[in-house]
Amino acid sequence: MQNESDLLLREIVKEIAGTLGFTEKNVPTQINEGQTSIVLDVKPATLCNWRCTGRYNLPFIKTGRLVRYRVADLAAWIAKRRTGMEG
């Protein structure tokens, strides 16, 4: 049986997929900076600022000038920042 955090992560990945126009079954493993900015509803420049200053510990992959975010890392980051009453 899956625990609560696994279910939460799957739900967040499903929401990310829907936001970007993918189905739950064809979610990419990585998304670009523009797609990530859509998911988080921030400007790409804000993501750049977060990366450069280390303000938020949002993992990213950088290859040359290309920046990618793993959907699994993004979902975990969102889940960790979730606040409110539990239970």
C-alpha positions in Angstrom: 0.0 0.0 0.0 1.3 3.5 -0.9 1.8 5.9 1.9 0.3 9.4 2.0 3.4 11.2 0.7 3.6 9.0 -2.4 -0.1 9.7 -3.1 0.5 13.4 -2.7 3.5 13.4 -5.0 1.5 11.5 -7.7 -1.4 14.0 -7.3 1.1 16.9 -7.8 2.7 15.3 -10.8 -0.8 14.9 -12.3 -1.6 18.6 -11.7 1.8 19.5 -13.3 0.9 17.4 -16.3 -2.5 19.0 -16.6 -1.1 22.5 -16.3 1.3 21.8 -19.2 -1.2 20.0 -21.4 0.1 16.5 -20.9 -1.8 13.5 -19.8 -1.0 11.7 -16.6 0.6 8.9 -18.7 2.9 11.0 -20.9 4.4 13.4 -18.4 8.0 14.3 -19.4 10.7 13.5 -16.9 12.2 17.0 -17.4 10.7 20.4 -18.2 12.3 23.6 -19.3 12.4 26.9 -17.5 9.4 28.3 -19.3 7.3 25.3 -18.4 8.4 25.4 -14.8 7.5 29.1 -14.6 4.0 28.2 -15.8 3.6 25.5 -13.2 4.8 27.8 -10.4 3.1 30.9 -11.8 6.3 32.9 -11.6 8.4 34.6 -14.3 11.4 32.8 -15.8 13.5 35.7 -14.4 12.3 34.8 -10.9 13.5 31.2 -11.4 16.9 32.6 -12.5 17.0 34.7 -9.4 16.2 31.8 -7.2 19.0 29.7 -8.8 21.6 32.5 -8.6 20.9 33.5 -5.0 20.0 30.1 -3.6 16.8 31.6 -2.2 14.9 28.4 -2.6 16.3 24.9 -2.8 14.6 24.0 -6.0 16.8 21.4 -7.8 17.7 22.0 -11.4 19.9 20.5 -14.1 22.1 22.8 -16.1 23.8 21.8 -19.4 25.6 24.8 -20.9 22.9 27.5 -21.0 20.0 25.1 -20.9 18.2 24.7 -17.6 15.8 21.8 -16.9 13.8 20.8 -13.9 12.9 17.2 -13.1 9.2 16.9 -12.7 9.7 14.5 -9.7 12.0 17.1 -8.0 9.5 19.9 -8.7 6.6 17.8 -7.3 8.7 17.0 -4.1 9.6 20.7 -3.7 5.9 21.7 -4.0 4.8 19.0 -1.5 7.5 20.1 1.0 6.2 23.7 0.8 2.6 22.7 1.4 1.1 24.3 4.5 -2.1 24.1 6.3 -4.0 21.8 8.6 -3.3 18.1 8.2 -5.7 15.3 8.9 
